[in-house]
Amino acid sequence: MLRLFPGCLVVLALPALAGAEEVSMTFALPPEFAYLSVTWSAAPLDLPADADMLAALILQPKATAGPWTVALKPGEYLISAFSSAEVFEQQVRVPPADGAGVVLVPPLELAVAVPYRCAEAQCSFVDQATGLAFDLPQGWAAEQPYHADLGAGVQAPEVSAVFFQDVDGDDAAVWFLNPPDWTEDDNGPCQPVDLGVMCSFALTPAATAALQVIAPSLRPGAAR
C-alpha cells in the first residue's frame, strides 16, 4: 500500500493475505458424545448474497470419532456434526474471541411437538383436527394425527398417526396408523384394525401390550 506525504514516498508493508488469513480450528462433541462417529461441516454465514453457498461449504466426507481440525478463514460459521441419530450445531466466530483451543459443539435440540402424553394408567384422547379418538397406555405418547398428502392437493381419506413409547433410546416401541408407503418386507409387520392398519418395526412385548390398548380404542370422529 502506498501513501503520499509532502516531499516523500512511504511504502507500508502489509502481511500476505493468502494462507496467513486461515486459522486452524478444532471442534469436538461434548464428552458424553465423544464416542460417536460423525461427519463435520463448516458453513460460512457472512458470504455475499450471490455467493455459491454449496461451493463454500467445507465438509469432512468420512464419518469419524474424535475432534475435527480444519483451517478456516476469519468470519462467522455454522459448525455441524451428524451421526446416525444425532445432530450437533454451533455458530462460531473465527478466530474465537476467547482464544479457545477446542470449541465444543452441543447437540441440537429438535423440538418436536408431542400433543398427547399419558401419565395415568390409561388415557383417552380426541384429536380436534382430524376427529381421531384413541386411548394410550401409561408411558405412551402420540404425535399429531394427520391425513397423508397424496399429491396434487389430494389428501388420504383415512387418518394416519404415530404412537410411541415415551422413553429415550432406540429401543422404544412404536406403532404407525396407516403409514404412507409402508412395505412390510422392508419396514416391519402390520396388523388390521377398524380404521385401517397398524404397523410396527418389531413386535416387541411392549409393542404388543400397547397394541391391545390402542387398537380397540381407535374411533373416527366428525372433524372430517
C-alpha positions in Angstrom: 0.0 0.0 0.0 1.4 3.5 -0.9 0.7 6.7 0.9 2.0 10.1 -0.4 3.3 12.7 2.0 4.7 16.1 1.0 8.3 15.5 -0.2 8.5 11.8 0.4 7.2 8.4 -0.6 6.4 5.9 2.2 5.8 2.2 1.5 3.7 0.4 4.1 4.1 -3.3 4.1 1.0 -5.4 4.7 1.1 -9.1 5.6 0.3 -11.5 2.8 -3.3 -12.4 2.7 -3.2 -15.8 1.1 -2.8 -18.7 3.6 -1.9 -16.4 6.5 -5.6 -15.5 7.0 -6.6 -19.0 7.7 -7.0 -20.1 11.3 -6.6 -23.7 12.5 -9.8 -24.5 14.5 -10.6 -27.7 16.4 -14.2 -28.8 17.1 -15.3 -31.6 19.3 -18.5 -33.1 20.6 -19.3 -32.9 24.4 -17.5 -35.7 26.3 -20.7 -37.7 26.7 -21.0 -37.9 22.9 -17.3 -38.3 22.1 -17.6 -41.9 21.1 -19.9 -41.1 18.2 -18.7 -41.2 14.6 -19.9 -38.0 12.9 -19.4 -36.1 9.7 -18.4 -32.5 10.1 -19.2 -29.4 8.1 -18.5 -25.7 8.3 -20.9 -23.3 6.5 -19.8 -19.7 6.1 -22.6 -17.3 7.3 -21.2 -14.0 6.1 -20.9 -14.6 2.4 -22.3 -12.2 -0.2 -25.9 -12.7 -1.2 -24.9 -14.0 -4.7 -22.2 -16.4 -3.4 -22.3 -20.1 -4.2 -23.2 -21.5 -0.7 -22.6 -25.1 -1.7 -19.2 -24.4 -3.1 -18.3 -22.5 0.1 -19.3 -25.4 2.3 -16.4 -27.2 3.9 -17.0 -30.9 4.5 -15.4 -33.8 6.2 -16.9 -36.5 4.0 -16.0 -39.6 6.1 -17.6 -40.2 9.5 -15.1 -40.4 12.2 -15.0 -40.3 16.0 -12.9 -37.6 17.8 -12.2 -33.9 17.2 -12.2 -32.2 13.8 -9.4 -29.8 13.0 -9.8 -27.6 9.9 -8.3 -24.4 8.5 -10.9 -21.6 8.2 -10.7 -18.0 7.0 -11.9 -15.4 9.6 -15.6 -15.0 9.7 -18.9 -16.4 11.1 -19.6 -20.2 10.6 -22.3 -22.7 11.4 -20.4 -25.8 12.5 -22.5 -29.0 12.2 -21.8 -32.7 13.0 -24.1 -35.5 12.0 -24.2 -39.0 13.5 -26.7 -41.7 12.5 -29.2 -40.4 15.1 -27.9 -37.1 16.4 -27.3 -33.6 15.0 -24.9 -31.2 16.6 -24.6 -27.5 15.8 -22.8 -24.4 17.0 -22.4 -20.9 15.5 -18.8 -19.7 15.9 -16.6 -16.7 15.0 -13.1 -17.4 13.6 -10.9 -16.6 15.3 -12.7 -17.0 18.6 -12.7 -14.0 20.8 -11.8 -16.1 23.9 -9.0 -17.8 22.1 -10.4 -21.3 22.8 -8.2 -24.1 21.7 -11.1 -26.6 21.2 -14.7 -25.5 20.6 -17.4 -27.9 21.8 -20.4 -28.3 19.5 -23.6 -29.3 21.5 -26.5 -31.5 20.3 -29.2 -29.7 18.5 -32.5 -29.8 20.4 -35.0 -30.9 17.9 -38.2 -29.7 19.5 -40.9 -32.0 18.1 -44.4 -31.1 19.4 -45.9 -34.0 21.2 -49.5 -33.1 21.8 -50.6 -36.3 23.6 -48.9 -38.0 26.5 -50.3 -40.4 29.0 -49.1 -40.4 32.6 -52.1 -42.2 34.1 -52.9 -45.9 34.0 -54.7 -45.3 30.7 -55.7 -42.1 28.9 -58.4 -41.2 26.3 -57.9 -38.5 23.7 -59.8 -37.0 20.8 -57.8 -35.0 18.2 -59.8 -31.9 17.3 -58.1 -31.5 13.9 -58.9 -35.0 12.5 -61.5 -36.2 14.9 -59.5 -39.3 15.7 -60.3 -40.8 19.1 -57.8 -43.2 20.8 -56.5 -44.5 24.1 -52.9 -44.7 25.2 -51.4 -46.9 27.9 -49.3 -45.3 30.6 -45.9 -44.1 29.4 -47.0 -43.7 25.8 -47.5 -40.7 23.6 -48.8 -39.7 20.2 -47.8 -37.2 17.5 -50.3 -35.0 15.8 -52.6 -37.2 13.7 -52.9 -36.2 10.0 -54.2 -37.1 6.6 -51.4 -38.1 4.3 -50.7 -35.9 1.2 -51.3 -38.0 -1.9 -50.1 -35.3 -4.2 -51.9 -32.8 -6.5 -53.6 -31.3 -3.4 -55.4 -34.6 -2.6 -55.3 -35.9 1.0 -55.9 -39.5 2.0 -59.4 -40.2 3.4 -58.0 -42.3 6.3 -56.2 -40.8 9.3 -52.6 -41.5 9.9 -50.9 -41.3 13.3 -47.8 -42.3 15.3 -48.0 -43.8 18.8 -44.8 -44.4 20.6 -43.3 -45.4 24.0 -42.4 -42.2 25.6 -38.8 -43.1 26.6 -35.3 -42.2 25.4 -33.3 -44.6 23.4 -33.5 -46.5 20.1 -35.4 -49.5 21.7 -38.7 -47.6 22.3 -41.7 -49.3 20.8 -43.7 -47.5 18.2 -46.9 -48.0 16.2 -47.9 -46.3 12.9 -51.6 -46.0 12.0 -52.0 -46.1 8.2 -48.4 -45.2 7.4 -47.8 -43.9 3.9 -45.5 -46.0 1.6 -45.1 -48.8 4.2 -43.7 -52.1 3.0 -43.9 -55.0 5.4 -40.9 -56.8 3.9 -38.7 -53.7 4.4 -40.2 -51.9 7.4 -42.0 -54.4 9.7 -45.3 -56.2 10.3 -48.8 -54.7 10.1 -52.0 -55.6 11.9 -55.5 -54.8 10.6 -57.6 -52.5 12.7 -61.0 -50.9 12.3 -59.6 -47.7 10.8 -57.0 -49.4 8.5 -53.7 -51.0 9.6 -51.3 -50.5 12.5 -47.6 -51.2 11.6 -44.5 -51.5 13.8 -40.8 -52.1 13.2 -40.9 -55.1 15.6 -43.5 -56.9 17.7 -41.7 -56.5 21.0 -43.6 -57.3 24.3 -44.0 -53.5 24.8 -45.4 -53.0 21.3 -47.8 -56.0 21.6 -49.1 -54.8 25.0 -49.7 -51.3 23.8 -51.5 -52.5 20.7 -54.0 -54.3 22.9 -54.9 -50.9 24.4 -54.7 -48.6 21.3 -56.2 -50.8 18.5 -59.7 -51.4 20.0 -60.0 -47.7 21.1 -59.5 -46.2 17.6 -62.6 -44.4 16.5 -63.2 -42.0 13.7 -64.5 -38.5 14.6 -66.7 -35.9 13.0 -64.0 -33.5 12.2 -63.8 -34.6 8.5 
